[in-house]
Amino acid sequence: LDAMPMPDAGISGGRRGFYLFSDASGVSTALSALFQHDWQPDVFADLRPYEASHAKYGAPPVDFVMPEAPTYPVAEAPFAQAVAIYAQTQYTIVSVPENGMRPDAGILKLIERAGTGDSVEVMQLYENAFWGESSSNAIADPNPRLEAMIDAARRGARVRLLLDSLFDDAESLRNNQVTVDYVRAVAGSEGLDLDARLGNPTGGGIHAKLVLASIGGERWSAVGSLNGSESSHKINREVVLLVDRPEIYARLADVFEHDWALGQ
């Protein structure tokens, strides 16, 4: 309910997120194959059938009542209508941990191509300034994806990073504020067209995992579940769908610019 407000909610906020639906047979076939690979109870010990009697994962108590849908007052909701595109396009599917770290494909390759005249815009629930131990730093244990964004700015690209403020843990040694401070310090010391902000544009936090890249005449949008941590890239099951379609890019870029203006 946080992610998808009720239809009669009027002007309502919630979690900032994005959905991409595609009827491309190659996309559905590849994602179905990935699901079937993971759906192997005889292979993966953490898969189990639903049991209503299970104390933790079973049916709710008999007196359970669904809570009322939360409300997040906002001044406007300019993107309430979905955008439908009917056209052939190019897709790339990234699955983690199999290939999310490949430098020659997917998101890292996309960012690596950005240079003078190009732009990279990223919206994330979180993007760690560094990986490794929480007591480490960006020099000893750099976040390869964040460093790729910074390198794109060094090549002349315009780079913007918008991170969630609602769920950010002020006590964490690598929270989003640390990332914003690090990015701004690099940008200031090197004179880069690079900036980062915290934001909560829709009241319920940013839950999006979005990368937008304008490279020459290409307009790429990457939407999925991949956050900016080491575990997200190396341990979790994550999926990202990249699509080169200018209409999709334009809509998502409009959302990004709207949210960016509300960030700090």
Steps between C-alpha positions, in 0.01 A plus 500: 500500500796735556621433147163508324246750643133413483331603172267744678774657710506818292825692527702254705863418561666173599822319416677637195552206266467390140351207310588387148261260329600336172338246271828436317532124471875506556458685829226274633686187391823607668332604825292183507815292458662689788198436721496130415870478579437646845185291561684181601402394853721192471802719432444813707440438870326832560207410270201350680131449426243721665359351821207677665602358838856632487562725803688767308402468133153350531149642500424817698311479831125453470442849638738666254366812329677672214624842610372806326704613205757761605474848358785725394381855431673663205440828320475337159509164322596590142587146391182318600432371148706212364677533165450230235745459212432276200825452310788265444793562728821356636510340844778380724433286808744514789474233768696504822719342621572349156596806297429822690872570547605445138692803372423415137119486521198629687495808722875530554568491126223752439645748749852434369390622155382840626719800424488859381147606408342194664310470827448239770219534754462250783222465758550244776375384836868500590843516336785425737804726481718194554478123531687261730477543876280778636812656653676519161502789253469587131876475445553157653173341383344708222147437372567417132166635381533830685857537378377433145260793537780724626725390213222586253498853642879512462452420131264797467156349563235667715434265793226528764430261789176523703482283813228430754487705819202340678658163579857627530660393828676797657712264713630295207862551400406481132155648480378705207616823661855363500465429128365848425784661696759284321361572152481873565854505638634331185296728275621811681866405507508399132251750356267231362142528374408256775255533788305290749196572714274337756127506442155375589291645217186291552484481880552125533867488411694412186488127431599532134805344338539708186787585266446733203771548238491738206796401284523654156169419333420214738257535792537214745283430804593236758224398742519213745582392854876564519616728780849642544645267762754220473248238612253619236760443229657178629254307718138599442278391215441823309371573150529814286337566163678745270304646210609740226178689427492883494135523608565294812815694573319833459229407751745371758729799450203731564434317827866521595522873435179558698635304796848649471358849538344393831823348634764657719 
